[in-house]
Amino acid sequence: KGVEVSLASLKGKVVVLEWSSYACPFVKKHYDSKNMQKIQEAYTAKDVVWITINSSSPKSRGYYFDHEAFLKKAEENGSKATHLIVDDSGAVGKLYSAKVTPHMFVINKDGVLVYNGAIDSKASMNPKDIASAENYVATALDAVLAGKAVATAKTQPYGCGVKY
């Protein structure tokens, strides 16, 4: 929305990076069920900065959303993210080696990456699996906010490949 965002300016805050493509059925699982928005809302209320990033290249077959379309779709989905970033050059995605959507990262207040991986433990497109899945992101955020180490710092992300 025209605001520059940098991790350096967010030092002292817990930050979530969420790679997203609203055309991906794995992302749809979490947005259509309102799961992602509930998590976003719960943790941004605790002063966590949530950044949703789309790193699809305009030159790829997986490019569905230009800047305006991405912002519009986020609004239609009821996104509660603090910031939305269109990374069509792929620079940010490649810095983090984001592989899929959703690929999730949690950064603690010291700017240290403390979680990298899947949103949860059920690598499916079925929204019914959300209730019985362990939400790795929520677990990591709860630990960080309580001043504890993240027990599971890395998991295998699942979803649609990022189209660089």
ChimeraX attribute file (.defattr): number of C-alpha atoms within 10 A of each C-alpha:
attribute: neighborCount
match mode: 1-to-1
recipient: residues
	/A:1	10
	/A:2	6
	/A:3	8
	/A:4	8
	/A:5	12
	/A:6	8
	/A:7	11
	/A:8	9
	/A:9	9
	/A:10	15
	/A:11	15
	/A:12	12
	/A:13	16
	/A:14	24
	/A:15	26
	/A:16	25
	/A:17	23
	/A:18	23
	/A:19	24
	/A:20	27
	/A:21	30
	/A:22	21
	/A:23	15
	/A:24	19
	/A:25	18
	/A:26	22
	/A:27	23
	/A:28	22
	/A:29	20
	/A:30	20
	/A:31	19
	/A:32	15
	/A:33	15
	/A:34	16
	/A:35	16
	/A:36	22
	/A:37	18
	/A:38	16
	/A:39	18
	/A:40	22
	/A:41	17
	/A:42	14
	/A:43	22
	/A:44	18
	/A:45	10
	/A:46	12
	/A:47	13
	/A:48	24
	/A:49	21
	/A:50	22
	/A:51	19
	/A:52	23
	/A:53	25
	/A:54	28
	/A:55	25
	/A:56	26
	/A:57	20
	/A:58	15
	/A:59	11
	/A:60	11
	/A:61	10
	/A:62	17
	/A:63	18
	/A:64	15
	/A:65	20
	/A:66	16
	/A:67	14
	/A:68	11
	/A:69	11
	/A:70	20
	/A:71	17
	/A:72	13
	/A:73	15
	/A:74	19
	/A:75	12
	/A:76	9
	/A:77	16
	/A:78	15
	/A:79	20
	/A:80	21
	/A:81	24
	/A:82	16
	/A:83	16
	/A:84	24
	/A:85	21
	/A:86	20
	/A:87	18
	/A:88	21
	/A:89	15
	/A:90	19
	/A:91	12
	/A:92	16
	/A:93	22
	/A:94	14
	/A:95	8
	/A:96	13
	/A:97	13
	/A:98	24
	/A:99	20
	/A:100	23
	/A:101	29
	/A:102	31
	/A:103	27
	/A:104	26
	/A:105	24
	/A:106	27
	/A:107	23
	/A:108	21
	/A:109	17
	/A:110	12
	/A:111	16
	/A:112	12
	/A:113	16
	/A:114	18
	/A:115	24
	/A:116	24
	/A:117	22
	/A:118	24
	/A:119	28
	/A:120	22
	/A:121	17
	/A:122	17
	/A:123	16
	/A:124	15
	/A:125	17
	/A:126	14
	/A:127	17
	/A:128	11
	/A:129	15
	/A:130	19
	/A:131	10
	/A:132	10
	/A:133	13
	/A:134	14
	/A:135	16
	/A:136	23
	/A:137	22
	/A:138	17
	/A:139	16
	/A:140	24
	/A:141	24
	/A:142	15
	/A:143	14
	/A:144	19
	/A:145	16
	/A:146	9
	/A:147	11
	/A:148	11
	/A:149	13
	/A:150	17
	/A:151	12
	/A:152	14
	/A:153	16
	/A:154	15
	/A:155	15
	/A:156	12
	/A:157	20
	/A:158	22
	/A:159	21
	/A:160	19
	/A:161	16
	/A:162	26
	/A:163	20
	/A:164	21
